[in-house]
Amino acid sequence: MARFISSHRSIRHHALVACAALALASGGTLAAQPVEIGIAATVRGDVDIRTSDSRKWRDIVRKQRIAWGDMIRTGSKGQLHILLLDRSNFTIVPNTRITIDRFVYNPEESRSFVVRMIEGAFRFMSGRRTPNSTARIDTPTGTIGIRGTIIDGIVGEEAADIAEDEPFIGDDVDHDEDTATLVVLRGPGAETAGGLTPGLANVTAAGRTVMLDQPGLAAYIPRLGAQPIGPFPISTSGLSKLQDELQPSVTRANSGGFIGKVLAGLAAAAAVAILLNNEDEDDPNNPIVDGGHTDDSTADDGRGGQVE
């Protein structure tokens, strides 16, 4: 059951404790309330959602709240931009399927976000920095541990198509068009200007981790059970193909200026963040929201440990 922990003894806290006690007394028959993780800031085309308490797929509408456990799919022209509680941005494009597996957010201390990427393409952009802000994207072939940066990724046939033309990959790699995963770090990196905090991503599969710490570096997992190939600089043509998959829901990048353009494009979406909570999320009295599993899994660095 999701936990709501307040920093002071408020009426809201006591009510939640009472509800939890009642649920235990009744043998856990009371259903847990959905833990909201963000809002559907932009919706285009066919985008469906199946919540954790329903077996039916329904259309997503703009400003709809997204919760832990939700499954989301886009049609051939569907695009969705999710604005998370901490102002992180998660964008998916046509023919994509995801599941929100975990979200834990404390405005003063940490954010942990885990999403399962079944197929399709995405961009994740980290939001408000806290001392322990982490994210993890699980794909059919591996995991992507993210710390304070912007990541583009693609799973499936298009990933294999792009990788096959990359000089670094070579001709002797066996690609699985259903599970192949390509990940590119877009920034910010160690030499980023404009005061943005550098970030990194760790791509892990089959016991090996590849670290991406500079914009333009990529890693590729060709199939289930294979180790990631990389890091390698994505070619101009490869990056262009990836952006073609992400457009128009993601601003097209160009050399020397993509970070500024992405930030500018997403600034407007941040304006709807006020709809995320009825209370100011910066209030230290607001609760920690934990939408995690009952096991001890946490967003990690891709090697099974937490990102330092």
N, C-alpha and C positions, 0 to 999 in steps of 0.2 A: 504494500500500500504506500502511496506517495506520502512523504512527511512534510509538514509545514512547521518550521521551528522559529519562533519569534525571539528577538533579543531582549524583550522585556515581557513582564506578565500582564498581558493585555486581555481584554474580554475576548478578542478573537482567538487568542491562544488557548484560553480555557475552554472555549466552545469546541475547538478542534480536538483538544485532549478528551473532552467528554464524548465526542463522536467516536473517537478511536476506541475508548473504553467500551462504549456501547457495541461497537462492531465486534470487539473481542468477546464480549459477554454473549453476543448472539451467534458466536461461532463463525464470524467473518462473513456473515450473509449480506452486510451492507456493502454496496459497490463503492469503490474508491472514486472520488471525483477526478475528472480529467485535470492533469497538470498542464496549464497553458505555458507554451514555450515561445510564442511569438504570434505574428499576424500575417495574413496574406496581403502584402502591400500592393502587389500588382498581379493581376490574373488576365491572361489572354488565351483565347481559344478554349479547347476542351481540357479541363483540369478537374479530376475527380478525387474525392477523399473517402476513406473508410476509417471511421473512428474505432478506438479499441473496444467500445461497447456496442458495436453494430456490425452486421454482416453485409450491409447494403452500401454500395458506392453512390455518392451524391456529388453534385457539382459544388466546387469551391467558389465562393463569391468574395469580392474585394472586402477587406477589413475583417474577414472571418478569422477567428482565433484558431491557432494550430496547437495541438496538444501532444504530449508524450504518448507513444503508441499508435499515432495516426499513420496510416498508409496512404501514399499519394501517388497518382499516376497522371501523366500528360498524354494527350492524343497527338496526332501527327502535326497539329498546329498549336498545341498547348504549351504555354510558358507560365511559370510561377516564380515570383520573387517573395521570399519569406524574410521578414524583418524580425530578428530575435529580440528577446527582452534586453540584452546587453548592447543592442545596436549592431550586432553581427548581421551579415547578409548572406543568405543562401539562395542561389538562383538555379532553377532547373529548366530544361528546354524540352522540345518535343520528344516524344517516345522515351520518357524517363519514368522509372519507378523507384520510390524510396520508402523507407520506414523510419520514423523518429524513434530511436531506441533509448535515448537517455537525455535528460537535460537537468542540470543542477546549477543554480545561479544565486549567488550572494553578492549584491552590488559592491560591498566593501572588501570582499575577499577573493572570490573565485567564480569562474564559469566553466562548466564541463558540458560539452555537447557531443553526442554520438548519433550518427545517422547511418543507416544501412543503404548502400547504393546498389540496387539490383541490376539496373541497366540505364544507359543514357549519358547525358553530359551535365556538368554542374560547374558553378563557381562558388567558392566560399571566401568571404572577406571578413576577417576578424573585426570585432567592434571595440567597445570600451575595454581598455586594459585594466586588469586587476592582477594582483601578485601571482595568481595561479590560474590564468585563463588558458584553457586547452580545448581542443576539439579533436574528434576522430571520425574518419569516414571509413566504414568497412565496405569492401567490395567483394565480389565472389572469389577473388584470387589473393587478397591481402588487405592490409590496413594502411591508412594514411593518418599519421599523427601530426597535428597542426598546432603551431605556436605563433600567434600574432602576425599573420601574413595573409596574402591572397593566393589562392590555389585554383587552377583550372584542372578539370579531370574529365575523362570520358571512359565509359565501359561498354564493350561490345565490338561489333563488327567495324565501326568507324575507328575505334582505337587501333585495331589491327591494321586497317588500311593506312593510317597515318604512319604507324611504326614501320611497316614494310618498306617505306620509302626513305626512312632515316638512315644515313650512311653509318651511324654508330651501331645500329642494330645488326646489320649483316644479313646474309641470305640464308643462313642455315638454322634460323630460329623457327620453331614450330608454334604457330599462332592458333589460339582458339577464338573464333569469332564471337562466341557467346560470352566469354569471361575475360578477354584481354582488357587490361587496364593501363591507361596512359595518364601520367600526372605531370603537370608543369607548374613550377613556382613562378608566379608573376611578380611578386614583391610584397613589401619592401625587403631589400637585401642589405648587406653590410654597408654598402656605399650609397644608400638612398638619401637623396636630399629632401629638404622640406620638413625636417623634424620628425618624420615618421619612424616608429620603433622597428628595427630590423626583426625579422621572424625567420622561421624555418619550417621544414616539413620532413618527416621521416617516413619512408615507404618501406614496408616490411612484408615479406612473404617467404615461406619455406626456410625460416631460420636466418635470413639475411636482411639487413637494414641498409637502405641507401638514404643518405642525408642530402636534402636540397636546401642550400643556404644562400644562393645567389639567384636573382631574377633570370629566367630563361633556362635554368637547369631542369632536366626532366628525368623521370624514371619510368620504366615500362615493365609490366608483368605480363608475359605472353599467354599464360594459361595457368590453370589451377595446378599447384604443386611445383611450379617453377619459381626460381628466385628472381628478384627484380634486376633488370639490366640498367646500369647507370652508376652515378649520374652522368648525363651527357647534355650538351647544349642543343636544345631543340632547333632545327633548321628554320629558316624564314618561311619556307613553303609549308613545313609541318605546323608551325604556329598559325599560319594563315588558314590552313585546313581546320584546325581546332577552333579558331575564331568563327569560321563559317558555320560550325556546328552550334556555337553559343549565341550567335546573332539571331534576331535583333535584341534579345532580352539582356544581353551583356554588351556593354560598350566595347567597340572594337579597339584593340590596342595598337599602338604604333611605337616605333623606336623612340626612346628618349622622353616620352610623355604619357605613357599609358596609365601610370598611377594617378596623375592629376586628373585625367579624364574619367577614370573609374570613380574616383572620389567625388568628382563633380556630378556625375550621373546618378550616384547613389544618395547624394545629399538630399534631394527632393523626397526620396522614399523615407528618409529619417524623420521627416515632418509628421508622418503618421504614427510615430512611436508613442505619442501621447495617448493613443488608443489602446496601448498594450495593457495598461493597468489603470485602475481607478485612483490609485495612490501614486505618489512620486516614487519611482523605484530607487532614487538616490537617498531616500529617507532611511537612516540606519535602523529605524524601528521596524522596517518592512521585513517580512519573513524570508528565510532561505527557502527556495523552491527546489525540491528534490524529486525528480521524475525518474529516478534510476531503477534498475532491476534490484531484486533482493539479494543478488550475489555481490561480490566485491569488485566487479569490473569497474574501471575508471578510464577516463580519457587518458591515453598514455602517449609515449613518444614513439609508438610503433614497435617497440621491442619488449612489450609486456610490462614496462615500468612507466612511472609517471614522468612527464617532461619536467626537467629542472628549470 
